[in-house]
């Protein structure tokens, strides 16, 4: 049967982030393709996870602007830094242009994104029950109001260790969704996000591990696979990295000490978590 009719699509528009100090021109630092909404949080989260700011106090003002070409587009965020905060150098060799599919495209080298966080994740002794981890994907899905309409958005959710949803953001780009959550936390004065879990709807990439580290989040969980660089960075940072979190099974690739019952006969989720990095890495889930 052929049906003809309208469909609801997710919005995707460019957002330009300009950064500088009072009294000087603020040049463009980054352009990202994003779903409009929570744009100030997106800009603040991006600046935090890139190491340009360290706290809300580093930002004097942040405001949406109409842009230079067309009125009422509001696809520009203008950020004024507090006096004494170093202004980022706009270097063509370190292009911050990003797309909705990749948060580190254009970096001069992979070393450029290994920004050292001021938070010590290894010192965070939070423990997560396997049952709590297993319930996170459904809790995230239930909170995705825009996804229910369009079916085309990633989501990032910040949860407490007992599974309570604190903040959820959606975006066409998974890294944007995370930046929106982090930016919200920055503006709320909640950093570091010790004792929390960041749940994402896609895969666990290198840049998402970096963003979690920069925000002081000790646990990152994803419904899909991590990359090798993500696992390496998680191990280096002291981040617990969970992948293939689906139903009652998941794999733990780093920081397994935070998952209660890991390696013990404590139910299906705990047994699935007992997969070692050597056996868990691969094209699919290996409980």
N, C-alpha and C positions, 0 to 999 in steps of 0.2 A: 504494500500500500504506500502510495506517495502522498505526503502531506506538504502543503505549502503554507507558510505563515511566518510571522516575525519571531526572532530569537533575541534573548537578552545576552549581551556580550559584556565582558569585563573591560573597563576603561584602562587605557594605557597612554600616558603622556609623559613628555620629558620634564624633569625637574632640574633646574640649574641651582647649584649651591655656591653663593658668593661669600667670601670670608675676608675680613680685614679689621682695621682698627678705626676708631673715631677720627673723623677729619681727613681721611684718605680714601681714594677709590678702592672699592672692594671687588677685585677681579674674580671671575669664575674659577672655582676650584674643582668642581665635579659636575657632571651631567649624568643623571640616571633615568632610565625608563621605569616609571612607577605607576601604580594605581593612585589617583589623587585621593587625599585624605590623610590626616595625621602627618602633614608635611613638615611641620616644625619638629615633631618627634623624630621623623626620618632624618632630617638634617643634623639635629643634635646627636642622634645615635651614630650617624656616620662619622661625625667629627670625633666622637669619643672612641669608637672602635678603630679609627685610623690613628689614634694617638695624638690628635691635634689639640684636643682639650682633655682634661682629666676629671672635671666636675662641672656642675651647673654654674658655679661661680666664675668660671673662665669665660662665660658668655655674658656680655652686657645687654645686648638686644638680639632678637631673632624675629624677623617678620616676613610675611609673604608679600611679594611685590608683583605688579602686573607684568613686568618685563619691558623691554625696549621697543618691541615691534608691534604687539597687539595689546589693546586694553582688555582688562578683566580676564586674562588667562590665568594669572596667579600661578605661573609655573616657575617662579624664581623665589628662593629663600635667601634673604640678605642677613648675614650674621656679623655682628660687631663684637669683637673680642674685648675682654677686660684689659685695662692697661697692665703691661708687664707680661702678658701671654704672647709667646712668639708667634708671629704671623707665618703661616705656611708658605713655603716657596713654591710658586707655580712653575714647574720645570717641564717643558715639553717631553723630556725623556721619561718622566714619571707621570704619564697621562692617567688621570683619574676617571676617564670616561668609562662608564659601566653599562651593561645591558641587563635586561630582566632575567637572563639565564646565567650570568657569571658576575661575581662581585669583585674579581681581581684582574679582569681583562685590562691590558695596557700597562701593567706594572713593569718596571724596567727589569726586574728579576724576582724570583720567588723569595729571595732574601729580603726584599723591600717590604714584604708584608709580615715578616717575623718580628712584629713590634712587641717589645717586652712589656707586659702588663705590670702595673704597680701592685696587683693583688696576688697573694700567694694561695693558689688553689690547693696545693698539697696540704696546707694547714687546715683546710675545711674538713671536719670529720663527720659531716652529715651522712646518714644512712637511709637508704630507700628500700622499702619492701617490694619484692617482685610483683605482688598484686597491685601495688600503686602504679608501678611502671606499666603494667599490662593494661591498666584502665586509662592511661593518658591519651592514646590515639582517639578513642571514642569521645572523651571529654573535649579534645581539641575540635573534632569534627562537629560536635553539637554546637560549639560556639561560632562556627563559620557561617554567619548569616549571608554574606555576599556569595560564598561558594554555593550555597543552596540554590541561589538564583541563576548563577552563571556557570558553575562547574569549572571555572578557570582560574582559580586563585590559590596561591600558597598561603600557609598560615604558620605563625609562630606563637606559642603560648608559654607564659611564665607560670610555673606551678610551685607551690610549697612542697616540702618533703612528704607531706601526708596527702598530696594530690589535689589540693585546693587551687583553682584557677585564680591567678592574680591579675593577669593582663593578657589579652589576645589581640593580635593584629593580622590583617590580611593584606596581600599585595601580589601583583603579577610576578614579582621577583622575590624569591625566598630570602635573599640577603636583605632586601628592603623590609620585609616583614620583621626580621630580627632587629634591624636598626630602629624600626618604629617602637618595638618593645623596649629596647635599650634606651632610646631617647626619652620615652615615657618615664622610665626608672630614673634617669639622670635628672629630669625636671622635677621629679617627686622627691629627690634627695635620698634615694634608696640604695645607692651604690656603696660598697660592693653588695652584690646579690648573693651573699653567702646563704647556704642552706636551701637553694632553689634549684629547680630543674627547668631547662629550656627544651620544649618539645617542638619539633619542626615537621612539617608535612611531607617534605621531600627527602633528598639524600643528605648525608652529613659530610659536607665539603670542608676543605681546608679553611676557607674564609669564615665559615660559621663557627668552627672551633676557635679561630682567632677572636671573633666577636664575643663569644662566651667568655673567653679568658680575659679580655679587656674589661668586661663588665663584672668580673668576679663570680661568674656562675660556675658551680662545681660539676654539674651534670648536664650533658647534652644528649638528648634522645631523638632518634629519627625513625620514620617508618621504612626508610629505604637504606641503601648501603652507604658506608663511609668510603672515602678514598684512602690510598696508602699514606698520602701526606697528612690527611686528617688524623689518622691513627698515630703517626709519628709526632705530630704537634700535640695531640692530646696526652700522649705519654710524657712528652717533655714538660707540658704545663701542669701536670697533675690533674687533668680533667678526666672525669668518667665519661666514656663515649659508648653509647648504646645504639645499635643499628638493627634493622629488620624487626622493629617492634610492631608485631602484628598478632592479634589474637592473644594467646597465652604464651607466646614464645618470643624470644629476643636473643641477640648476641651482644656480649660485652667485649669491647676491643681494647679498652684501657681503663684503669681506675676501678677494677672490679671489687676492691675492698669496700666500696660504698654500697654495694648491693647486698642486702641481708640474705644470708643463706647461700651465698655463692659457693658452688662446689659441694653443696650438701644436698641431701635428699629432702628438699623443701618444697616440692610441687613442680609442675611442668615449667613454670616460668623460671624458677631457680635452676632447674636442670638445663634449660636452654641457655641460661646465662653462663653456664659452666664451660661453654665453648672457648677455647683459648684463641688468642689472636692468630696463631699459626693455622688453626683449622677453620676459624671463622672467616678469614679473608677469602674472597672468591666471588663468583658471579651470582650467587644466590644465598639465601639463608641456610645455615647449617646448624641446627639445634643439637 
